[in-house]
Every structure is written in C-alpha cells, then in structure tokens.
Amino acid sequence: MNINRKRLYFFGAHLAISFIIFLVLMYQILYIWYPNSLFYTSGGWHGTKIVFFVDMVLGPLLTLILASPNKNKKVLIRDLFFCAAIQICALTYGVTLVFNNKPIALSIHNGSIYTIVQDDIKNLPDKTIFSSYKQKPPLLYSEDASRYDVFKPELRAKAQNMLDFSLKYGVPLHAIPDMFDKIENRLDELKKITTRSLKNIEESHLYSEKQLQRMKQKNWFVIPIDGSFSNGFMAIDKSGYIQDSICCH
C-alpha cells in the first residue's frame, strides 16, 4: 500500500465514523432539541454548522494530515489518539453550545411566540412548570402585564410585582411562571392573533400558498414566532400542540 492510499484509508474510516455521529446528532437537534421551525428561528442551524465543521471537516482532515505510513505504529497510534482527542473536545464544545441554547419552553406573549432557554430561568427558585408537560418544548400562554389597566390599583400592583420579579431573578417577562395560562383558556385571543397572522402571510408573499390553505382548512391557530435568528409562523391546535410551521423571513 503506498502513502496516498494509506492516508486515504484512515481518512475514509474517520469520515465514515464522523458521518454516523453527525447523523445521530442531527436527529437529536432536528427532532428533539429544535423541532419544527425552531431549528432556523432559534439558532439550531447556526449551532449545527459548528458541529458539522468539527465533526465532518476538522477531525477527518487532521487524520489525513497526521496518518503518515512512514511513522512507526506507536507514533501513529499516538498521533491518531491526539487527533481524536482534539475532535472530541471541539465537538463537545459545539454540542454543549447547541444544547444550552435549545428552547426549553415556548411562550405566547404580546401576540408572538418567544423561546425560553435555560439561561433565561437559571435563577428561578422553582422550575418544575417547565418539565411538567408532555410536549417538548411546551407551549404556554403568558399574560402581558404591560397591557393591564393602570387605573385599576390591583392590576397596577400585579404588573409592578411582575416587573420586580423579573428584575430580581433576571427572568424575561414572557418567562415568568406566575403569568402562564393554558392555551385552551385563551382561545379568543388566539383567534385574533390568527386573523392578523394569516393576513400578514398573504400580504408578504413569502410563504407557500399550499401551506397557507392547509392551515386555514385545519382551523389551526397561526402565531408569529419572534426568533432570535429569524422569524416565521407556527400553527397550533386548541390543546397547544404544534401541528405545522412555516419559516422564515
């Protein structure tokens, strides 16, 4: 076996293993951590690019460079181990980054869907509400305290309490547990949001007419997503389960 074929053998073996690992990670990212359009709106795509570069480019390329057939067996094993260690460390960093930024819950707040990530609630004394739903991530309705009638003392006091809570624990207003409500209790508000959303979709001409008609026929609620990377729309049923999504602009 000549030098080039030897290098290509190690490179091909490493690339095949890396590809299998990448497929497993992609399933986890696409279907578990960032389902539906969250992959694009909440940064899953950007994190995946890091994972792809480390797993499918950096690791195999290092093997191609280091796997010289002129090296004795002991040195070759040492270098390949060094290559694998670098890839594992870099891949761990990339996957951790993607995992830490995955949405743990979705909140309908002020007419849009916002994501809640681990960093948003790290100081909360009680996080059990975010793990008590079957749907992952759960979709909740969050009351907007800024819309309270300030001329009513009890509502003004509640709004101030929510603001104080947000400042104390560093929690966004859309992630405060005391403001959450079940989707089925907010159907009238969701109908109004849906009417505005469908009108915006039709006027934008950015989305598929087929998808739009499907959402109308199913009588789903259509809510805009205010993503950290891009925007889109989600279609949900009366129980708050995500049925479809269209993205992105």
Residue pairs with C-beta under 8 A, 6 or more apart in sequence:
1 9
1 69
2 69
3 68
3 69
3 70
6 67
6 68
6 69
7 64
7 67
7 68
7 69
8 64
10 63
10 64
10 67
10 80
11 60
11 63
11 64
11 67
14 59
14 60
14 63
14 83
15 56
15 60
18 55
18 56
18 59
18 60
18 87
19 56
21 55
21 91
22 51
22 52
22 55
22 56
25 51
25 55
25 95
26 48
29 39
29 44
29 47
29 48
29 51
29 98
30 39
30 44
32 136
33 44
33 98
33 99
33 102
34 42
34 43
34 44
34 102
34 103
35 136
35 137
35 242
36 234
36 242
36 244
36 245
37 225
37 232
37 234
37 245
37 246
37 247
37 248
38 44
38 103
38 115
38 137
38 225
38 227
39 45
39 48
40 227
40 229
40 230
40 232
40 247
40 248
41 115
41 225
41 227
41 228
41 229
41 230
41 231
41 232
41 247
41 248
42 101
42 102
42 103
42 115
42 227
42 228
42 229
43 98
43 101
43 228
43 229
44 98
44 102
45 229
46 229
47 94
47 97
47 98
47 101
48 98
50 94
50 97
50 98
51 91
51 94
51 95
51 98
54 87
54 90
54 91
54 93
54 94
55 87
55 91
55 94
58 86
58 87
58 90
59 83
59 84
59 86
59 87
59 91
62 83
62 86
62 87
63 80
63 83
66 79
66 80
66 82
66 83
67 76
67 79
67 80
68 76
71 79
100 117
100 118
100 119
101 117
101 119
102 117
102 118
102 137
103 115
103 116
103 117
103 137
104 116
104 117
104 118
104 121
104 130
104 137
105 115
105 116
105 130
105 137
105 138
105 139
105 140
105 175
106 113
106 114
106 115
106 116
106 137
106 138
106 139
106 140
107 113
107 114
107 115
107 116
107 139
107 140
107 141
107 142
107 174
107 175
107 180
108 114
108 139
108 140
108 141
108 142
108 183
108 186
108 190
108 193
108 223
109 142
109 144
109 173
109 174
110 144
110 146
110 147
110 174
111 193
111 196
111 223
111 224
112 223
112 224
112 225
112 226
113 139
113 223
113 224
113 225
113 226
113 234
114 142
114 172
114 174
114 175
114 226
115 137
115 227
115 228
116 130
116 137
116 172
116 174
116 175
120 171
120 172
120 175
121 127
121 130
121 171
121 175
122 170
123 169
123 170
123 171
124 169
124 171
124 177
125 169
126 177
129 177
129 180
130 138
132 138
135 240
135 241
135 242
138 240
139 183
139 236
139 240
139 241
139 242
140 180
140 181
140 182
140 183
140 240
141 180
141 181
141 182
141 183
141 185
141 186
141 189
142 173
142 174
142 175
142 176
142 179
142 180
142 181
143 179
143 180
143 181
144 173
145 158
145 159
145 162
145 163
145 173
145 179
146 159
146 173
148 155
148 156
148 158
148 159
149 155
149 156
150 156
150 159
162 173
162 176
162 178
162 179
163 173
165 171
165 176
165 178
166 172
166 173
166 176
173 179
182 240
183 190
183 236
183 238
183 239
183 240
184 238
184 239
184 240
187 221
187 238
190 221
190 223
190 236
191 221
193 221
193 222
193 223
193 224
194 220
194 221
194 222
194 223
197 222
197 223
197 224
197 233
198 212
198 215
198 216
198 222
200 224
201 207
201 212
201 222
201 233
201 246
202 212
204 249
206 249
207 233
207 246
208 246
211 244
211 246
212 246
214 244
215 222
215 235
215 244
218 235
218 243
218 244
220 235
220 236
220 237
220 243
220 244
221 235
221 236
221 237
221 238
222 233
222 234
222 235
223 233
223 234
223 235
223 236
224 231
224 232
224 233
225 231
225 232
225 233
225 234
225 245
225 247
227 248
230 247
230 248
230 249
231 247
231 248
231 249
232 245
232 246
232 247
232 248
232 249
233 245
233 246
233 247
234 242
234 244
234 245
235 242
235 243
235 244
235 245
235 246
236 242
236 243
237 243
